[in-house]
Amino acid sequence: MEHNHSHHHQTVDALNMNKAFVLGIILNFVFVIIEVIAGFYNHSLSLLSDAGHNLADVGALGLSLFAFKMLKVKSTDQYTYGYKKTSILVALLNAVVLLISIGIIAYEAVQRIFHPQQVSGVNISIIAGIGIVINFVSARMFFKQKESDINLKAAYLHLMSDAVVSLGIVVGGILIFYFKWFWLDPLISIIIAIVILVSTWQLLKQSLRLSLDGVPENISIAAIRAIAMKIKGVTDLHHIHVWAMSTTENALTAHLVLASNITQQQQQQIKHVLKHELEHNNIHHITLETENENELCRTEEC
């Protein structure tokens, strides 16, 4: 049996990501304060709903930064993988928090539709316009690294969806100003809730799957076995288990069955080749137990 703690083929720029998280948190928190003040002053539910959404994103960014830091903590005798799994749990928590915010926004919006209040369309559009700039700038900081980690991708998607929502609020504010459609303000809030739900659902499914040690969605057990079977001397690969150690690292254990005429030196070479191929398929920590096909036939029907 052999363990492999290999290099990563897809790494995260830690210094730039730390700066992105901190700057994103500061920019969005300042904007939340602006939206809350403007929302109460203008009696705008759409601004207050978006402020709640942005506050949830500030919390999500903070939790993601915490998880990102935990990835770097060294393992101990009690936590032999370190605290890498924290990143998965944080992604799940982020999704749950966003779903709760959806319920609050939708409830308030329905109440306001039946009792619309007069709001300032101009002020709504100006504040939302500021939000477009802040969210787009924040999202751009995560763009290059978004495919390397589920939390970075979640941060990017949240911020981009915020920018789209802000654009919708700008349009709504213009329509309210010209046509006095005050019922449009709570309707925009409902649309915001739907946008959050759509962007959050995939994150919820993915983070829940990883939390339950399911096979990461970008990995196929059949593909792993096919890779092994292409290597000369390999007759089977079974008892394959793949799970996520964190949002950036995956692990695998499997039984590798080799032909009866394979020497010890050839066995080591086959393992090396297989592990290298698996690294290119986003599997970083690999444990292989080797078996001889003749030994296997003595315990199973051949």
Contacts in CASP RR format, 6 or more apart in sequence:
PFRMAT RR
TARGET T0000
AUTHOR 0000-0000-0000
METHOD contacts of the structure
MODEL  1
MEHNHSHHHQTVDALNMNKAFVLGIILNFVFVIIEVIAGFYNHSLSLLSD
AGHNLADVGALGLSLFAFKMLKVKSTDQYTYGYKKTSILVALLNAVVLLI
SIGIIAYEAVQRIFHPQQVSGVNISIIAGIGIVINFVSARMFFKQKESDI
NLKAAYLHLMSDAVVSLGIVVGGILIFYFKWFWLDPLISIIIAIVILVST
WQLLKQSLRLSLDGVPENISIAAIRAIAMKIKGVTDLHHIHVWAMSTTEN
ALTAHLVLASNITQQQQQQIKHVLKHELEHNNIHHITLETENENELCRTE
EC
1 287 0 8 1.000
1 288 0 8 1.000
1 289 0 8 1.000
1 290 0 8 1.000
2 271 0 8 1.000
2 287 0 8 1.000
2 288 0 8 1.000
3 285 0 8 1.000
3 286 0 8 1.000
3 287 0 8 1.000
4 275 0 8 1.000
4 285 0 8 1.000
4 286 0 8 1.000
4 287 0 8 1.000
5 284 0 8 1.000
5 285 0 8 1.000
6 275 0 8 1.000
6 279 0 8 1.000
6 284 0 8 1.000
6 285 0 8 1.000
6 286 0 8 1.000
7 279 0 8 1.000
8 248 0 8 1.000
8 249 0 8 1.000
8 284 0 8 1.000
9 279 0 8 1.000
9 280 0 8 1.000
9 282 0 8 1.000
10 147 0 8 1.000
10 148 0 8 1.000
10 248 0 8 1.000
10 282 0 8 1.000
11 148 0 8 1.000
12 68 0 8 1.000
12 145 0 8 1.000
12 148 0 8 1.000
12 149 0 8 1.000
12 152 0 8 1.000
12 248 0 8 1.000
13 144 0 8 1.000
13 145 0 8 1.000
14 68 0 8 1.000
14 72 0 8 1.000
16 141 0 8 1.000
16 145 0 8 1.000
17 68 0 8 1.000
17 142 0 8 1.000
17 145 0 8 1.000
17 152 0 8 1.000
18 65 0 8 1.000
18 68 0 8 1.000
19 141 0 8 1.000
20 138 0 8 1.000
20 141 0 8 1.000
20 142 0 8 1.000
21 61 0 8 1.000
21 62 0 8 1.000
21 64 0 8 1.000
21 65 0 8 1.000
21 68 0 8 1.000
21 155 0 8 1.000
22 65 0 8 1.000
23 138 0 8 1.000
23 141 0 8 1.000
24 61 0 8 1.000
24 138 0 8 1.000
24 141 0 8 1.000
24 159 0 8 1.000
25 58 0 8 1.000
25 59 0 8 1.000
25 61 0 8 1.000
25 62 0 8 1.000
25 65 0 8 1.000
27 134 0 8 1.000
27 137 0 8 1.000
27 138 0 8 1.000
28 54 0 8 1.000
28 57 0 8 1.000
28 58 0 8 1.000
28 61 0 8 1.000
28 134 0 8 1.000
28 135 0 8 1.000
28 138 0 8 1.000
28 159 0 8 1.000
29 55 0 8 1.000
29 58 0 8 1.000
31 54 0 8 1.000
31 130 0 8 1.000
31 131 0 8 1.000
31 134 0 8 1.000
32 51 0 8 1.000
32 52 0 8 1.000
32 54 0 8 1.000
32 55 0 8 1.000
32 58 0 8 1.000
34 127 0 8 1.000
34 130 0 8 1.000
35 47 0 8 1.000
35 48 0 8 1.000
35 50 0 8 1.000
35 51 0 8 1.000
35 52 0 8 1.000
35 54 0 8 1.000
35 127 0 8 1.000
36 48 0 8 1.000
36 51 0 8 1.000
38 44 0 8 1.000
38 47 0 8 1.000
38 123 0 8 1.000
38 124 0 8 1.000
38 127 0 8 1.000
39 47 0 8 1.000
39 48 0 8 1.000
39 51 0 8 1.000
39 127 0 8 1.000
40 48 0 8 1.000
41 123 0 8 1.000
42 119 0 8 1.000
42 120 0 8 1.000
42 121 0 8 1.000
42 123 0 8 1.000
42 124 0 8 1.000
43 117 0 8 1.000
43 118 0 8 1.000
43 119 0 8 1.000
44 119 0 8 1.000
44 120 0 8 1.000
44 123 0 8 1.000
44 124 0 8 1.000
44 185 0 8 1.000
45 108 0 8 1.000
45 109 0 8 1.000
45 112 0 8 1.000
45 117 0 8 1.000
45 185 0 8 1.000
45 186 0 8 1.000
45 189 0 8 1.000
46 124 0 8 1.000
46 169 0 8 1.000
46 172 0 8 1.000
46 185 0 8 1.000
46 186 0 8 1.000
46 188 0 8 1.000
46 189 0 8 1.000
46 192 0 8 1.000
47 124 0 8 1.000
47 127 0 8 1.000
47 128 0 8 1.000
47 169 0 8 1.000
48 108 0 8 1.000
49 105 0 8 1.000
49 108 0 8 1.000
49 109 0 8 1.000
49 188 0 8 1.000
49 189 0 8 1.000
49 192 0 8 1.000
49 193 0 8 1.000
50 128 0 8 1.000
50 162 0 8 1.000
50 165 0 8 1.000
50 166 0 8 1.000
50 169 0 8 1.000
50 192 0 8 1.000
52 101 0 8 1.000
52 105 0 8 1.000
53 98 0 8 1.000
53 101 0 8 1.000
53 105 0 8 1.000
53 162 0 8 1.000
53 165 0 8 1.000
53 192 0 8 1.000
53 196 0 8 1.000
54 162 0 8 1.000
56 97 0 8 1.000
56 98 0 8 1.000
56 101 0 8 1.000
57 158 0 8 1.000
57 159 0 8 1.000
57 162 0 8 1.000
59 97 0 8 1.000
60 94 0 8 1.000
60 97 0 8 1.000
60 98 0 8 1.000
60 154 0 8 1.000
60 155 0 8 1.000
60 158 0 8 1.000
61 155 0 8 1.000
63 90 0 8 1.000
63 93 0 8 1.000
63 94 0 8 1.000
64 87 0 8 1.000
64 90 0 8 1.000
64 91 0 8 1.000
64 94 0 8 1.000
64 151 0 8 1.000
64 152 0 8 1.000
64 154 0 8 1.000
64 155 0 8 1.000
66 86 0 8 1.000
66 90 0 8 1.000
67 86 0 8 1.000
67 87 0 8 1.000
67 89 0 8 1.000
67 90 0 8 1.000
67 91 0 8 1.000
67 151 0 8 1.000
67 247 0 8 1.000
68 87 0 8 1.000
68 149 0 8 1.000
68 151 0 8 1.000
70 83 0 8 1.000
70 84 0 8 1.000
70 86 0 8 1.000
70 87 0 8 1.000
71 83 0 8 1.000
71 84 0 8 1.000
71 86 0 8 1.000
71 87 0 8 1.000
71 246 0 8 1.000
71 248 0 8 1.000
73 82 0 8 1.000
73 83 0 8 1.000
74 82 0 8 1.000
75 81 0 8 1.000
75 82 0 8 1.000
76 82 0 8 1.000
81 245 0 8 1.000
84 245 0 8 1.000
84 246 0 8 1.000
84 249 0 8 1.000
85 245 0 8 1.000
85 246 0 8 1.000
86 246 0 8 1.000
87 149 0 8 1.000
87 150 0 8 1.000
87 151 0 8 1.000
87 246 0 8 1.000
87 247 0 8 1.000
87 248 0 8 1.000
88 150 0 8 1.000
88 207 0 8 1.000
88 210 0 8 1.000
88 211 0 8 1.000
88 244 0 8 1.000
88 246 0 8 1.000
88 247 0 8 1.000
89 211 0 8 1.000
90 151 0 8 1.000
91 150 0 8 1.000
91 151 0 8 1.000
91 154 0 8 1.000
91 203 0 8 1.000
91 206 0 8 1.000
91 207 0 8 1.000
91 210 0 8 1.000
91 247 0 8 1.000
92 204 0 8 1.000
92 207 0 8 1.000
92 208 0 8 1.000
92 211 0 8 1.000
94 151 0 8 1.000
94 154 0 8 1.000
94 203 0 8 1.000
94 207 0 8 1.000
95 154 0 8 1.000
95 200 0 8 1.000
95 203 0 8 1.000
95 204 0 8 1.000
95 207 0 8 1.000
95 208 0 8 1.000
96 204 0 8 1.000
98 158 0 8 1.000
98 196 0 8 1.000
98 200 0 8 1.000
98 203 0 8 1.000
99 197 0 8 1.000
99 200 0 8 1.000
99 204 0 8 1.000
101 196 0 8 1.000
102 193 0 8 1.000
102 196 0 8 1.000
102 197 0 8 1.000
102 200 0 8 1.000
103 193 0 8 1.000
105 189 0 8 1.000
105 190 0 8 1.000
105 192 0 8 1.000
105 193 0 8 1.000
105 196 0 8 1.000
106 189 0 8 1.000
106 190 0 8 1.000
106 193 0 8 1.000
108 186 0 8 1.000
108 189 0 8 1.000
109 186 0 8 1.000
109 187 0 8 1.000
109 189 0 8 1.000
109 190 0 8 1.000
109 193 0 8 1.000
110 186 0 8 1.000
110 190 0 8 1.000
111 186 0 8 1.000
112 185 0 8 1.000
112 186 0 8 1.000
112 189 0 8 1.000
113 183 0 8 1.000
113 186 0 8 1.000
113 187 0 8 1.000
113 190 0 8 1.000
116 182 0 8 1.000
116 183 0 8 1.000
116 185 0 8 1.000
116 186 0 8 1.000
117 182 0 8 1.000
117 185 0 8 1.000
118 182 0 8 1.000
119 176 0 8 1.000
119 182 0 8 1.000
119 185 0 8 1.000
120 177 0 8 1.000
121 172 0 8 1.000
121 173 0 8 1.000
121 174 0 8 1.000
121 176 0 8 1.000
121 177 0 8 1.000
122 173 0 8 1.000
122 177 0 8 1.000
124 169 0 8 1.000
124 170 0 8 1.000
124 172 0 8 1.000
124 173 0 8 1.000
124 176 0 8 1.000
124 185 0 8 1.000
125 169 0 8 1.000
125 170 0 8 1.000
125 172 0 8 1.000
125 173 0 8 1.000
125 174 0 8 1.000
125 177 0 8 1.000
127 169 0 8 1.000
128 166 0 8 1.000
128 167 0 8 1.000
128 168 0 8 1.000
128 169 0 8 1.000
128 170 0 8 1.000
128 173 0 8 1.000
129 166 0 8 1.000
129 167 0 8 1.000
129 169 0 8 1.000
129 170 0 8 1.000
131 162 0 8 1.000
131 163 0 8 1.000
131 166 0 8 1.000
132 163 0 8 1.000
132 166 0 8 1.000
132 167 0 8 1.000
132 170 0 8 1.000
135 159 0 8 1.000
135 160 0 8 1.000
135 162 0 8 1.000
135 163 0 8 1.000
135 166 0 8 1.000
136 159 0 8 1.000
136 160 0 8 1.000
136 163 0 8 1.000
138 159 0 8 1.000
139 155 0 8 1.000
139 156 0 8 1.000
139 159 0 8 1.000
139 160 0 8 1.000
139 163 0 8 1.000
142 152 0 8 1.000
142 153 0 8 1.000
142 155 0 8 1.000
142 156 0 8 1.000
142 159 0 8 1.000
143 156 0 8 1.000
145 152 0 8 1.000
146 152 0 8 1.000
146 153 0 8 1.000
146 155 0 8 1.000
146 156 0 8 1.000
146 157 0 8 1.000
147 153 0 8 1.000
148 248 0 8 1.000
149 247 0 8 1.000
149 248 0 8 1.000
150 203 0 8 1.000
150 206 0 8 1.000
150 207 0 8 1.000
150 210 0 8 1.000
150 247 0 8 1.000
151 247 0 8 1.000
154 203 0 8 1.000
157 199 0 8 1.000
157 203 0 8 1.000
158 199 0 8 1.000
161 195 0 8 1.000
161 196 0 8 1.000
161 199 0 8 1.000
164 195 0 8 1.000
165 191 0 8 1.000
165 192 0 8 1.000
165 195 0 8 1.000
168 188 0 8 1.000
168 191 0 8 1.000
169 188 0 8 1.000
169 192 0 8 1.000
172 184 0 8 1.000
172 185 0 8 1.000
172 188 0 8 1.000
173 184 0 8 1.000
173 185 0 8 1.000
175 181 0 8 1.000
175 184 0 8 1.000
176 182 0 8 1.000
176 184 0 8 1.000
176 185 0 8 1.000
206 217 0 8 1.000
209 216 0 8 1.000
209 217 0 8 1.000
210 216 0 8 1.000
210 243 0 8 1.000
210 244 0 8 1.000
210 247 0 8 1.000
213 243 0 8 1.000
213 244 0 8 1.000
214 242 0 8 1.000
214 243 0 8 1.000
214 244 0 8 1.000
215 221 0 8 1.000
215 242 0 8 1.000
215 243 0 8 1.000
216 242 0 8 1.000
216 243 0 8 1.000
216 244 0 8 1.000
216 250 0 8 1.000
216 282 0 8 1.000
218 282 0 8 1.000
219 242 0 8 1.000
219 250 0 8 1.000
219 281 0 8 1.000
219 282 0 8 1.000
219 283 0 8 1.000
221 240 0 8 1.000
221 242 0 8 1.000
223 281 0 8 1.000
224 237 0 8 1.000
224 240 0 8 1.000
224 242 0 8 1.000
224 252 0 8 1.000
224 254 0 8 1.000
224 278 0 8 1.000
224 281 0 8 1.000
224 283 0 8 1.000
225 237 0 8 1.000
225 238 0 8 1.000
225 240 0 8 1.000
227 274 0 8 1.000
227 277 0 8 1.000
227 278 0 8 1.000
227 281 0 8 1.000
228 234 0 8 1.000
228 237 0 8 1.000
228 254 0 8 1.000
228 256 0 8 1.000
228 274 0 8 1.000
229 236 0 8 1.000
229 237 0 8 1.000
231 270 0 8 1.000
231 273 0 8 1.000
231 274 0 8 1.000
231 277 0 8 1.000
232 270 0 8 1.000
233 258 0 8 1.000
233 259 0 8 1.000
233 262 0 8 1.000
233 266 0 8 1.000
233 270 0 8 1.000
234 256 0 8 1.000
234 257 0 8 1.000
234 258 0 8 1.000
234 259 0 8 1.000
234 270 0 8 1.000
234 274 0 8 1.000
235 257 0 8 1.000
235 258 0 8 1.000
235 259 0 8 1.000
235 293 0 8 1.000
236 256 0 8 1.000
236 257 0 8 1.000
236 293 0 8 1.000
236 296 0 8 1.000
237 254 0 8 1.000
237 255 0 8 1.000
237 256 0 8 1.000
237 257 0 8 1.000
238 254 0 8 1.000
238 255 0 8 1.000
238 257 0 8 1.000
239 253 0 8 1.000
239 254 0 8 1.000
239 255 0 8 1.000
240 252 0 8 1.000
240 253 0 8 1.000
240 254 0 8 1.000
241 252 0 8 1.000
241 253 0 8 1.000
241 254 0 8 1.000
242 250 0 8 1.000
242 251 0 8 1.000
242 252 0 8 1.000
242 283 0 8 1.000
243 250 0 8 1.000
243 251 0 8 1.000
244 250 0 8 1.000
244 251 0 8 1.000
245 251 0 8 1.000
245 284 0 8 1.000
245 285 0 8 1.000
249 284 0 8 1.000
249 285 0 8 1.000
250 282 0 8 1.000
250 283 0 8 1.000
250 284 0 8 1.000
250 285 0 8 1.000
251 283 0 8 1.000
251 284 0 8 1.000
251 285 0 8 1.000
251 286 0 8 1.000
251 287 0 8 1.000
252 278 0 8 1.000
252 283 0 8 1.000
252 285 0 8 1.000
252 286 0 8 1.000
252 287 0 8 1.000
253 286 0 8 1.000
253 287 0 8 1.000
253 288 0 8 1.000
253 289 0 8 1.000
254 287 0 8 1.000
254 288 0 8 1.000
254 289 0 8 1.000
255 288 0 8 1.000
255 289 0 8 1.000
255 290 0 8 1.000
255 291 0 8 1.000
256 270 0 8 1.000
256 271 0 8 1.000
256 274 0 8 1.000
256 288 0 8 1.000
256 289 0 8 1.000
256 290 0 8 1.000
256 291 0 8 1.000
257 290 0 8 1.000
257 291 0 8 1.000
257 292 0 8 1.000
257 293 0 8 1.000
257 296 0 8 1.000
258 267 0 8 1.000
258 270 0 8 1.000
258 290 0 8 1.000
258 291 0 8 1.000
258 292 0 8 1.000
258 293 0 8 1.000
259 293 0 8 1.000
260 292 0 8 1.000
260 293 0 8 1.000
260 294 0 8 1.000
262 270 0 8 1.000
262 292 0 8 1.000
267 290 0 8 1.000
271 288 0 8 1.000
271 290 0 8 1.000
274 288 0 8 1.000
275 286 0 8 1.000
275 288 0 8 1.000
278 286 0 8 1.000
296 302 0 8 1.000
END
